[in-house]
């Protein structure tokens, strides 16, 4: 079996988690995304920030994983926010009416790996 083309890293800070994704999100790797986001809910994480800076590809399977996780987060009273998607992914999110997933729609990428700002929307 080939290795997944997606790296998933999670860093917790009390009731907040930062998930950093690097690589391709497609039919083969979307279950990794779904599992990471679901684990946050089960672990009592109240705010999950997903850094997409290093995502090189995301198909409908990936978008579906984020939409499903967003629905579950809303039902649980928690927050899921996507940060720094690549331009093509941001465009797909925008044209599908899924912009509510994004914490910010800026073309500027972070220069360091830190928690995204905790400011209110």
Secondary structure, DSSP 8 states (H G I E B T S, - for coil): ----SEEEEEEEETTEEEEEEEEEESTTTHHHHHHHHHHHHHTT-SEEEEEEEEEEEE-HHHHHHHHHHHHHHHHHT-EEEEE---HHHHHHHHHTT-GGGBS---S---SS---------
